[in-house]
Amino acid sequence: MKKYFIYGIIFLLLGLVGFAFGYFAKSITPDNSNNDNNSNFSIEDKTMISLPKPNKDGSVSLEEALSLRRSVRQYSETPLTLEDISQLLWSAQGVTDERGFRTAPSAGATFPLEMYFVVNHSEDLDKGIYHYYPDSHSIYLVREGDFGSDVQSACMGQSSVGDASVIFIFGAVFERTMDRYGERGKRYVYNEIGHASQNLHLQAAALDLGTVVIGAYSDEEIEKILNLGQDVNVLYVMPVGKISL
Ligand SMILES: Cc1cc2nc3c(=O)[nH]c(=O)nc-3n(C[C@H](O)[C@H](O)[C@H](O)COP(=O)(O)O)c2cc1C
């Protein structure tokens, strides 16, 4: 009888160790699952495009970029290149180590942010809505077409949005962070969007591109244009273009 009791205790301890290990592993491993679940489009609807490698040795210092950063709302019609787009996406959410960790910090490495962008004019990409995949540094064409003026209307008609070459849109899946941290996780997601958007702001300054963070928009309208799943909330819009002199 005593023997079975001891076996029982051993099994219980092994179970506890297994649970603790699973929890710990989850806490350090980013969720690299296919984020296509976050939009209502199926994978067959999409075309994947590999992006050029980001430049990690630019000629503008961090201090210069910090001094140069300004909200810019008027852009020339010169289109952004694929290199520009690649660099901007990488600055906000690019993967910078083998664990999948990124340029911006993330509470518990839960990575709640999803990046989309709308191409108004680019030499290298068709007009449409794209979704960024940090792990493979690639993008999917989610939906082809001209959506610039729709996004501008959703942003209270702000001309910076309609005039931009590319409009970056940050979404967030709050559950990824709130599943771990409860109600406080909501604050962490808001903290994280600040990190990622500032990275993009500084990268734009370093590339001599103009941008501004847009907070005045209709959540419902943007989410409808992007056809986002219920679990994705839009947190920021950033139009980017060559600075109009
Ligand atoms: C949360 C937030 C929301 C903002 N929303 C808008 C916006 O909808 N439209 C806009 O043109 N600028 C917007 N801005 C940019 C501010 O107007 C700008 O940062 C401010 O005028 C200071 O200028 P600076 O960025 O050049 O330092 C926003 C800034 C923040 C932080």
The ligand as a Tripos MOL2 file, in Angstrom:
@<TRIPOS>MOLECULE
LIG
   31    33     1     0     0
SMALL
NO_CHARGES

@<TRIPOS>ATOM
      1 C1         -1.5230   59.2850  -30.1860 C.3       1 LIG1
      2 C2         -1.2280   60.2850  -31.2800 C.ar      1 LIG1
      3 C3         -2.1940   60.5050  -32.2510 C.ar      1 LIG1
      4 C4         -1.9390   61.3920  -33.2970 C.ar      1 LIG1
      5 N1         -2.8670   61.5170  -34.2800 N.ar      1 LIG1
      6 C5         -2.5920   62.3330  -35.3350 C.ar      1 LIG1
      7 C6         -3.5160   62.4250  -36.4070 C.ar      1 LIG1
      8 O1         -4.5820   61.8100  -36.4250 O.2       1 LIG1
      9 N2         -3.1960   63.2560  -37.4490 N.ar      1 LIG1
     10 C7         -2.0160   63.9620  -37.4840 C.ar      1 LIG1
     11 O2         -1.7780   64.6550  -38.4870 O.2       1 LIG1
     12 N3         -1.1150   63.8800  -36.4770 N.ar      1 LIG1
     13 C8         -1.3640   63.0820  -35.4030 C.ar      1 LIG1
     14 N4         -0.4340   62.9380  -34.3980 N.ar      1 LIG1
     15 C9          0.8780   63.6260  -34.5230 C.3       1 LIG1
     16 C10         0.9810   64.8730  -33.6340 C.3       1 LIG1
     17 O3          0.1300   65.8800  -34.1260 O.3       1 LIG1
     18 C11         2.4400   65.3520  -33.6070 C.3       1 LIG1
     19 O4          3.2430   64.3470  -33.0630 O.3       1 LIG1
     20 C12         2.6000   66.6310  -32.8120 C.3       1 LIG1
     21 O5          2.0120   67.7240  -33.5040 O.3       1 LIG1
     22 C13         4.0620   66.9620  -32.5230 C.3       1 LIG1
     23 O6          4.7950   67.0920  -33.7260 O.3       1 LIG1
     24 P1          6.0990   66.2070  -34.0470 P.3       1 LIG1
     25 O7          5.6490   64.7900  -34.1790 O.co2     1 LIG1
     26 O8          6.6460   66.7640  -35.3320 O.co2     1 LIG1
     27 O9          7.0580   66.3550  -32.9150 O.co2     1 LIG1
     28 C14        -0.6840   62.0840  -33.3410 C.ar      1 LIG1
     29 C15         0.2650   61.8700  -32.3490 C.ar      1 LIG1
     30 C16         0.0190   60.9620  -31.3480 C.ar      1 LIG1
     31 C17         1.0910   60.6890  -30.3190 C.3       1 LIG1
@<TRIPOS>BOND
     1     1     2 1
     2     2     3 ar
     3     2    30 ar
     4     3     4 ar
     5     4     5 ar
     6     4    28 ar
     7     5     6 ar
     8     6     7 ar
     9     6    13 1
    10     7     8 2
    11     7     9 ar
    12     9    10 ar
    13    10    11 2
    14    10    12 ar
    15    12    13 ar
    16    13    14 ar
    17    14    15 1
    18    14    28 ar
    19    15    16 1
    20    16    17 1
    21    16    18 1
    22    18    19 1
    23    18    20 1
    24    20    21 1
    25    20    22 1
    26    22    23 1
    27    23    24 1
    28    24    25 2
    29    24    26 1
    30    24    27 1
    31    28    29 ar
    32    29    30 ar
    33    30    31 1
@<TRIPOS>SUBSTRUCTURE
     1 LIG1         1 GROUP 0 **** ****
